[in-house]
Amino acid sequence: MTIHEHDVVVVGAGGAGLRAAIAAEEEGADVAMVTKLHPVRSHTGAAEGGINAALRDGDDWELHAYDTMKGSDYLGDAPAIETLAQDAPEEVIQLEHWGMPFSREDDGRVSQRPFGGLSFPRTTYAGAETGHHLLHTMYEQAVKRGIRVYDEFYVSQLAVTDHDDPEDRECHGCVAYDIKSGDVVGFRARNGVVLATGGDGQVFEHTTNAVANTGDGPAMAYRAGVPVEDMEFVQFHPTTLPSTGVLISEGVRGEGGILYNSEGERFMFEGGYANNAGELASRDVVSRAELTEVNEGRGINDEYVYLDMRHLGEERINDRLENIIHLAEDFEGVNPIDEPMPVKPGQHYHMGGIETNENGETCVSGLYAAGECACASVHGSNRLGGNALPELIVFGARAGHHAAGRDLGTAEVDTGPSARTETEDGLDTPVEPGALDTPDSDVAADGALVEPVELVERAVERERARIEDMLERDGTNHAEIREDLQETMTENVNVFRREADLKKALEVIRECRERYQGVAVSDPSRTFNTDLIHTIETGNLIDIAETITLGALAREEFRGAHWRQEHQERKDGEWLKHTMISWNDGSPELYYKPVVLEGENKEYEPKVRSY
């Protein structure tokens, strides 16, 4: 049995994972990244728009924090939001010093563009390939520092002790399937494991996310006892290409691109959706506006609207948005210099995730999370464009530093079941959620009594047996299950949500879970077995889909990205709280904890969110 030992093990090597690994190395830790994709193939590379940071005269971190809190519809936690706004400028300057090729003004300053929901043009960018350059800049640093990368190792389980109270549990490592050899190996982390596994867009059919974005980190942490937070809040980006879900950057609208319907109306203004900000209203506002136009018969081909940037001129488009030309031509056969692009909302980002504090810590000792897989909570019920990339570098750095031993002070955001103030007892679900008859626990029996290395070895043995079973038996192919799961989520848990639809989705998710019990891998090979990887991922998607739908059914209000037909108002008196779900050994438990609106210098007071 192979067990690799390091001080800090980072799972995932996108923006958050790379920054965490660099930060841990800066503290002198022996650090390794374990990743199912080569670092520069991570989905961070698809980020187009930019990185928000208060860098200029006339702007400051407090304005950035206020915009973020307003954008979150007052469901973000002030300590986390203020940490993001305070740390972002230093992190962006660090990237520039590492050689990131930011776009620049004629006077040599780093360029900043307007983005939706911002009171100041504070989005720094590198053309429309910001994420691509971010990844390469940080991967260069990882190579320079000699950080070990276990490339094409798929982490499928955490090695966590089995104390009854999750807050007493300890994470000592993880288990990975070596895609190249077919072996199941263990990773012992002496100081900490940092989950940086990215998003979970594959829960939906139409998504901007890569095929690899299957919510592995949140699913593993959830089953190991860490609560997931605000899972109902899923962002649908207003401008994706209808044929593929490929993202068209908010940078197009930031530069002055306009949206119009089949009647030629600039509906964001003429329809009264956002009389001041228009196309640069918050993403949830624009997505709902587009779908409303389509549903009321003013869509093009009853499916999409037009995004037009022809008036910007060829020179400006080539200078700032060149890759948008290639995307529109390659996937829709449209040259956006000469004609408008078809766009419609698509799943883009998950505001919810693994509950952490502002230092990246979960309630399980030694387990951290950062980036899209985590929920600190910075974004609350709606993320502003340009706030994902600073989240990666700010909280990736903090998690890496803390895991390697740096004292970051006492966190102000509470984590774990002890933070609850109220339990949801009366949720009317049509089926029993969670594990079936035999809870598939991801924590080791008697794990509290054994040495850390033995705990990892036991986890390896358990996972090896599970994988062998899937490879050797006959049964259902995961693809059929995944297709049904994605279909019900897209149909019933999308931008517009209704109680009956959410209950229907829970029934289908339950059926998917039952069928998954008999899932089998049709490819018998032991090397580069993508069918096996996708089969394990589908199991994670089932858990993630269920938490999203449970949270959506429970939250009876309209806040940020969460729209409920039966509840068309924000209810601060009742719902100014985080929706928490814990696995509870296979019986999901829903509870709530308060939002922290008390900041460093002020308390954020919920106001009407208009643009």
C-alpha positions in Angstrom: 0.0 0.0 0.0 1.4 3.4 -1.0 1.0 6.3 1.5 2.6 9.6 0.6 3.3 12.0 3.5 3.4 15.8 3.4 2.8 18.6 5.8 0.0 20.1 3.7 -1.9 18.4 1.0 -3.9 20.6 -1.4 -6.7 18.8 -3.3 -7.2 20.6 -6.6 -4.7 22.8 -8.5 -6.8 25.6 -9.9 -6.6 29.2 -8.7 -7.4 28.5 -5.1 -5.3 25.3 -4.9 -2.2 26.9 -6.5 -2.4 30.0 -4.2 -2.9 27.7 -1.1 0.1 25.6 -2.1 2.3 28.7 -2.7 1.2 30.2 0.6 2.0 26.9 2.5 5.4 26.7 0.8 6.1 30.4 1.9 5.6 29.2 5.5 8.3 26.5 5.0 5.8 23.6 4.8 6.4 20.5 2.7 3.4 20.8 0.4 1.9 18.8 -2.4 -1.0 19.3 -4.8 -3.1 16.3 -5.7 -5.2 16.9 -8.7 -7.4 15.0 -11.2 -6.4 17.6 -13.9 -3.0 19.1 -14.8 -3.0 22.5 -13.0 -3.2 24.6 -16.1 -6.2 22.6 -17.4 -8.2 23.7 -14.3 -11.4 25.5 -14.8 -10.0 28.8 -13.5 -8.5 29.1 -16.9 -12.0 29.7 -18.4 -12.5 32.8 -16.2 -12.7 35.7 -18.6 -13.8 38.9 -16.8 -11.3 40.0 -14.2 -10.3 40.5 -10.6 -11.9 43.1 -8.4 -9.5 45.1 -6.2 -9.6 48.7 -4.9 -6.4 50.0 -6.4 -7.1 53.6 -7.5 -7.7 57.0 -6.0 -11.4 57.5 -5.4 -11.9 53.8 -4.6 -11.2 52.0 -1.3 -11.8 48.6 0.3 -14.8 49.8 2.2 -16.6 50.6 -1.1 -15.7 47.2 -2.5 -17.0 45.6 0.7 -20.3 47.6 0.6 -20.9 46.6 -3.1 -20.2 43.0 -2.3 -22.6 43.0 0.7 -25.3 44.7 -1.4 -24.7 42.3 -4.2 -25.0 39.4 -1.7 -28.5 40.7 -0.9 -27.2 41.0 2.7 -26.6 37.3 3.2 -22.8 37.6 3.1 -20.8 37.6 6.4 -19.1 40.9 7.0 -15.8 39.6 8.4 -15.3 37.4 5.2 -16.4 40.2 2.8 -14.1 42.7 4.5 -11.2 40.3 4.4 -11.8 39.9 0.7 -11.9 43.6 0.1 -8.9 44.4 2.3 -6.6 41.6 1.0 -7.4 41.8 -2.7 -5.2 44.8 -3.6 -2.1 43.2 -2.1 -2.8 39.9 -3.8 -3.3 41.6 -7.2 -0.1 43.6 -6.8 1.6 40.3 -5.9 0.3 38.7 -9.1 1.7 41.7 -11.1 5.1 41.2 -9.4 5.0 37.5 -10.3 4.6 38.6 -13.9 0.9 38.4 -14.7 0.3 40.3 -18.0 -2.5 42.6 -17.0 -4.0 44.9 -19.6 -2.7 48.4 -19.2 -3.6 52.0 -19.8 -1.5 54.4 -21.9 0.1 55.7 -18.8 1.3 52.2 -17.8 -1.3 51.6 -15.0 -3.1 48.3 -14.8 -6.4 48.7 -16.5 -9.7 48.4 -14.6 -13.2 48.1 -16.2 -16.7 48.5 -14.9 -18.6 45.4 -13.9 -22.1 44.6 -12.8 -23.1 45.8 -9.3 -19.9 47.9 -8.8 -19.9 51.5 -7.8 -16.4 52.0 -9.2 -14.6 50.4 -12.2 -12.3 48.2 -10.1 -12.1 45.0 -12.2 -8.5 44.4 -13.3 -8.1 42.1 -16.3 -5.8 40.6 -18.8 -7.8 40.9 -22.1 -10.7 38.5 -21.8 -8.4 35.7 -20.7 -7.8 36.7 -17.1 -8.2 33.3 -15.5 -5.9 31.7 -18.1 -3.1 34.2 -17.3 -3.8 33.8 -13.6 -3.3 30.0 -13.7 -0.1 30.2 -15.8 1.4 32.9 -13.5 0.8 30.9 -10.4 1.7 27.5 -11.9 5.1 29.1 -12.8 5.5 30.0 -9.2 4.7 26.5 -8.1 7.3 25.1 -10.5 9.9 27.6 -9.4 9.3 26.6 -5.8 9.5 22.9 -6.5 6.0 22.2 -5.1 5.2 18.5 -5.7 2.2 17.9 -8.1 0.5 14.5 -8.1 -1.1 15.0 -11.5 -4.0 12.9 -12.6 -4.7 11.6 -9.1 -8.4 11.7 -8.4 -9.2 12.2 -4.7 -12.4 10.4 -3.8 -12.4 10.1 0.1 -11.1 12.0 3.1 -9.4 10.2 6.0 -11.4 11.6 9.0 -11.8 10.3 12.6 -15.3 9.1 13.7 -16.0 11.1 16.8 -19.8 11.5 17.3 -19.5 15.3 17.2 -18.1 16.5 13.9 -16.4 19.4 15.7 -14.2 16.8 17.6 -13.2 15.1 14.3 -9.8 15.4 12.7 -8.7 15.1 9.1 -5.4 13.3 8.6 -5.3 13.0 4.8 -7.2 11.7 1.8 -7.4 8.8 -0.6 -6.8 9.1 -4.4 -7.2 6.9 -7.4 -4.0 7.1 -9.6 -5.6 7.5 -13.0 -2.4 6.4 -14.8 -1.7 3.2 -12.9 -5.2 2.3 -11.5 -3.8 2.0 -8.0 -5.5 3.5 -4.9 -3.1 5.4 -2.8 -3.2 7.4 0.5 -2.0 10.9 1.3 -1.2 11.6 4.9 -1.2 15.3 5.8 0.7 16.1 9.0 -0.7 19.7 9.2 -3.8 19.9 7.1 -5.8 19.1 3.9 -7.0 22.0 1.8 -9.9 21.3 -0.5 -9.8 23.5 -3.6 -11.9 21.4 -6.0 -13.9 24.1 -7.7 -17.5 24.2 -8.8 -20.3 21.7 -9.4 -21.9 22.9 -12.6 -22.3 19.3 -13.9 -25.4 19.1 -11.6 -27.1 21.0 -14.5 -27.4 20.3 -18.2 -26.6 23.8 -19.5 -23.5 25.1 -17.7 -20.4 27.2 -18.3 -18.5 24.8 -16.2 -16.1 22.1 -17.4 -17.0 18.4 -17.4 -14.6 18.0 -14.4 -16.7 20.4 -12.2 -18.6 17.8 -10.2 -18.6 19.1 -6.7 -16.1 16.5 -5.4 -14.9 18.6 -2.5 -18.2 19.6 -1.0 -19.6 16.1 -1.4 -16.6 14.6 0.4 -16.5 17.1 3.2 -20.3 16.8 3.6 -20.1 13.1 4.1 -17.2 13.5 6.5 -19.4 15.7 8.8 -18.7 19.2 7.6 -21.9 21.2 7.1 -22.6 22.7 3.7 -23.9 26.3 3.6 -26.4 28.2 1.5 -26.5 25.5 -1.2 -29.7 26.8 -2.7 -27.9 29.8 -4.1 -26.7 29.0 -7.6 -25.7 31.7 -10.0 -27.0 31.6 -13.6 -24.8 33.8 -15.8 -26.9 35.9 -18.2 -24.6 35.5 -21.2 -23.8 32.0 -22.3 -23.9 30.6 -25.8 -27.1 28.6 -26.4 -25.5 25.7 -28.2 -22.8 24.8 -25.6 -23.1 26.9 -22.5 -19.7 28.5 -23.2 -19.4 31.8 -21.3 -19.4 35.2 -22.9 -17.6 37.4 -20.4 -19.4 40.2 -18.5 -16.5 42.2 -19.9 -18.5 42.6 -23.1 -21.2 44.5 -21.1 -18.5 46.2 -19.1 -17.1 47.6 -22.3 -20.6 48.8 -23.4 -22.2 45.8 -24.9 -26.1 45.9 -25.0 -28.8 43.4 -24.7 -32.0 43.5 -26.9 -35.0 41.3 -27.6 -36.7 40.1 -30.8 -38.5 43.5 -31.0 -35.3 45.4 -31.0 -35.9 46.8 -27.5 -33.0 47.4 -25.1 -35.1 45.6 -22.5 -33.0 46.2 -19.4 -34.0 49.8 -19.6 -37.2 49.8 -21.6 -38.6 46.9 -19.6 -37.8 48.6 -16.3 -35.6 45.8 -15.0 -32.7 48.1 -14.1 -33.3 51.7 -14.9 -29.9 52.9 -13.7 -27.4 50.2 -14.4 -29.1 48.5 -17.4 -26.9 45.7 -18.7 -24.6 46.1 -15.7 -27.1 45.3 -13.1 -26.3 42.3 -10.9 -26.2 38.9 -12.6 -29.4 37.5 -11.0 -31.3 40.6 -12.1 -30.1 40.3 -15.7 -30.7 36.5 -16.0 -34.3 36.8 -14.7 -34.9 39.7 -17.1 -33.7 37.7 -20.1 -35.8 34.7 -19.2 -38.9 36.9 -18.6 -38.5 38.3 -22.1 -38.2 34.8 -23.6 -41.1 33.5 -21.6 -43.3 36.4 -22.6 -42.7 35.8 -26.3 -40.0 38.4 -26.9 -37.1 36.0 -27.2 -35.4 35.1 -30.4 -36.4 31.6 -31.5 -38.2 31.3 -28.2 -34.8 30.6 -26.5 -32.4 33.5 -26.3 -31.8 37.3 -26.6 -29.1 39.2 -28.5 -25.9 40.7 -27.1 -24.5 43.3 -29.4 -21.0 44.8 -29.3 -20.7 45.9 -32.9 -20.8 49.6 -31.9 -17.6 49.2 -29.9 -15.6 49.0 -33.1 -13.2 46.4 -34.4 -10.1 47.9 -32.8 -11.5 48.0 -29.3 -13.0 44.5 -29.6 -9.7 43.1 -30.8 -7.8 44.9 -28.1 -9.9 43.9 -25.1 -12.3 41.1 -26.1 -10.4 39.2 -28.8 -11.2 35.7 -27.6 -15.0 36.5 -27.6 -14.7 36.8 -31.4 -13.3 33.2 -31.6 -15.9 31.8 -29.2 -18.9 33.3 -31.0 -17.5 32.2 -34.4 -16.5 28.7 -33.3 -19.6 27.8 -31.4 -22.4 29.9 -33.0 -21.0 30.8 -36.5 -21.4 34.5 -35.7 -18.8 37.2 -36.1 -19.6 39.6 -33.3 -17.7 42.4 -35.1 -20.5 42.4 -37.7 -23.5 40.8 -36.0 -25.0 40.3 -32.5 -24.4 37.1 -30.5 -27.2 34.9 -29.2 -27.1 34.5 -25.4 -29.1 32.9 -22.7 -28.7 32.3 -18.9 -26.6 29.2 -18.0 -25.5 27.7 -14.6 -22.2 29.4 -13.9 -21.2 29.5 -10.2 -22.2 28.1 -6.8 -22.4 30.7 -4.0 -22.9 27.9 -1.5 -20.4 25.3 -0.5 -18.3 23.8 2.4 -18.8 25.9 5.5 -15.6 27.7 6.4 -14.5 30.8 8.4 -12.4 33.6 6.9 -9.2 31.6 7.5 -10.5 28.7 5.4 -11.0 26.4 8.4 -13.9 24.0 8.5 -15.3 22.6 11.8 -13.2 19.4 11.3 -9.7 20.0 12.6 -7.1 19.9 9.9 -9.6 20.3 7.0 -9.7 23.5 5.1 -11.5 24.7 1.9 -11.0 27.7 -0.4 -12.4 28.9 -3.7 -15.7 28.0 -5.3 -16.0 24.7 -3.3 -16.1 26.8 -0.1 -18.6 29.2 1.5 -17.0 31.7 3.9 -19.6 33.4 3.1 -18.4 36.2 0.8 -21.1 36.1 -1.9 -24.2 35.4 0.1 -27.1 34.9 -2.2 -25.5 36.4 -5.3 -21.9 36.8 -6.4 -20.8 40.0 -8.2 -18.8 39.6 -11.4 -15.1 39.9 -10.8 -15.3 38.7 -7.2 -14.6 35.0 -7.8 -10.9 35.4 -8.8 -10.0 37.6 -5.8 -11.8 35.0 -3.6 -9.5 32.3 -5.0 -6.3 34.2 -4.3 -7.3 35.8 -1.0 -8.8 32.7 0.7 -6.5 30.3 -1.1 -3.6 32.2 0.5 -5.2 32.4 3.9 -6.0 28.6 4.0 -2.5 27.7 2.9 -0.9 30.0 5.4 -3.1 28.8 8.3 -2.7 25.1 7.4 1.1 25.6 7.4 0.9 27.2 10.9 0.7 30.9 10.5 -1.4 32.7 13.2 -4.1 34.7 11.4 -5.9 35.6 14.6 -9.2 34.3 15.9 -11.8 34.0 13.2 -15.1 35.9 13.6 -17.2 33.6 11.5 -18.4 30.5 13.6 -18.4 27.1 12.0 -19.9 23.7 12.8 -23.2 22.6 14.3 -22.6 24.5 17.5 -23.2 27.7 15.6 -26.8 26.8 15.0 -29.6 29.0 16.4 -32.5 27.1 15.0 -33.3 23.7 13.5 -35.7 23.1 10.6 -38.1 20.5 11.8 -41.1 21.0 9.5 -39.7 20.6 6.0 -42.3 18.8 3.9 -40.4 16.5 1.6 -42.1 13.9 -0.7 -39.3 11.4 0.0 -36.7 10.7 2.7 -33.5 12.5 1.7 -30.0 11.1 2.4 -28.5 7.6 2.4 -30.5 4.5 1.8 -30.8 1.6 4.2 -27.1 1.3 4.8 -25.5 4.7 5.5 -22.3 4.9 3.4 -20.2 6.5 6.0 -17.0 8.2 5.0 -15.5 8.2 8.4 -13.4 5.3 9.8 -15.0 3.1 12.5 -12.8 3.4 15.6 -10.8 6.0 13.7 -10.5 8.1 16.9 -8.4 5.4 18.5 -5.8 4.7 15.7 -2.7 6.5 14.6 -3.1 8.9 11.7 -1.2 6.8 9.2 -3.4 3.8 10.1 -6.5 5.9 9.7 -5.3 6.8 6.1 -4.5 3.1 5.4 -8.0 2.0 6.5 -9.6 4.7 4.2 -7.5 3.4 1.3 -8.7 -0.2 2.0 -12.3 0.9 2.1 -12.0 2.9 -1.1 -10.1 0.1 -2.9 -12.9 -2.4 -2.1 -15.6 0.0 -3.3 -13.8 0.6 -6.6 -13.2 -3.1 -7.2 -16.8 -3.8 -6.5 -17.9 -1.2 -9.1 -15.4 -2.5 -11.7 -16.4 -6.2 -11.3 -20.2 -6.2 -11.0 -22.8 -5.9 -13.7 -25.3 -3.0 -13.3 -26.5 0.4 -14.4 -24.2 2.7 -16.3 -23.8 6.0 -14.4 -24.4 8.1 -17.6 -28.1 7.2 -17.6 -28.4 8.3 -13.9 -26.4 11.5 -14.5 -28.6 12.4 -17.5 -31.8 12.1 -15.5 -30.3 14.0 -12.6 -29.1 16.9 -14.8 -32.5 17.0 -16.6 -34.5 17.3 -13.4 -32.2 20.0 -11.9 -32.4 22.0 -15.2 -36.1 21.7 -15.4 -37.1 22.1 -11.7 -34.3 23.9 -9.8 -33.3 26.5 -12.3 -33.7 30.3 -12.3 -37.4 30.2 -11.5 -38.4 27.8 -8.7 -41.8 26.5 -7.6 -42.6 24.3 -4.7 -44.1 21.5 -6.7 -41.1 21.4 -9.1 -38.7 21.3 -6.2 -40.5 18.3 -4.7 -40.5 16.6 -8.1 -36.8 17.1 -8.2 -36.3 15.5 -4.8 -38.3 12.5 -6.0 -36.1 12.1 -9.1 -32.9 12.6 -7.0 -34.1 9.8 -4.7 -34.7 7.5 -7.7 -31.2 8.4 -8.9 -29.7 7.5 -5.5 -31.5 4.1 -5.5 -30.3 3.3 -9.0 -26.8 4.4 -8.1 -26.7 1.6 -5.5 -26.4 -0.8 -8.4 -24.1 1.3 -10.5 -21.3 -0.5 -12.5 -18.4 0.5 -14.6 -18.5 -0.9 -18.1 -14.8 -0.3 -18.8 -12.9 -3.1 -17.0 -9.4 -1.5 -17.5 -7.3 -0.4 -14.6 -5.5 2.5 -16.3 -7.0 5.8 -17.6 -10.5 4.5 -16.8 -12.5 7.7 -17.3 -15.7 5.7 -17.0 -14.8 4.9 -13.4 -13.9 8.5 -12.6 -17.2 9.7 -14.0 -19.1 7.0 -12.1 -17.6 8.2 -8.8 -18.3 11.8 -9.8 -22.0 11.0 -10.4 -22.3 9.8 -6.8 -21.0 13.2 -5.7 -23.4 15.0 -8.0 -26.4 13.2 -6.4 -25.4 14.4 -2.9 -24.8 18.0 -4.2 -28.1 18.1 -6.1 -30.0 17.0 -3.1 -28.6 19.7 -0.8 -29.3 22.4 -3.4 -32.9 21.3 -3.7 -33.5 20.9 0.0 -32.1 24.4 0.6 -34.3 25.8 -2.2 -37.4 24.1 -0.8 -36.7 25.3 2.8 -36.0 29.0 1.9 -39.4 30.5 1.5 -38.4 33.9 0.2 -37.0 35.7 -2.9 -33.3 36.7 -2.2 -30.5 37.1 -4.7 -30.3 34.2 -7.1 -33.0 32.3 -5.3 -36.5 33.1 -6.8 -39.6 31.4 -5.4 -42.9 31.8 -7.2 -44.9 31.4 -4.0 -42.7 33.8 -2.1 -42.0 37.0 -4.1 -40.3 39.1 -1.4 -37.2 39.2 0.6 -38.1 38.4 4.2 -35.4 39.8 6.4 -37.3 39.3 9.6 -37.5 35.5 9.0 -34.7 34.6 6.5 -31.7 36.7 7.3 -29.8 33.5 8.1 -27.7 30.9 6.5 -29.2 27.5 5.4 -27.0 24.8 6.8 -27.2 21.0 6.0 -25.2 18.3 7.7 -25.0 14.7 6.5 -25.6 13.4 10.1 -24.5 9.9 9.2 -26.8 9.7 6.3 -29.8 11.5 7.6 -29.5 15.1 6.4 -30.3 17.7 9.0 -31.3 21.2 8.1 -30.6 24.0 10.5 -29.8 27.7 10.4 -27.1 30.1 11.7 -27.2 33.9 11.8 -25.6 36.1 9.1 -22.8 38.3 10.5 -23.5 41.9 9.5 -21.2 43.5 12.0 -18.1 44.7 10.2 -14.8 46.2 11.4 -16.1 49.8 11.4 -19.8 49.5 10.7 -22.8 47.3 10.8 -24.3 46.6 7.3 -28.0 47.4 7.3 -30.1 45.5 4.8 -31.6 47.9 2.2 -33.7 47.4 -1.0 -31.3 46.1 -3.7 -32.0 48.1 -6.8 -29.8 48.9 -9.8 
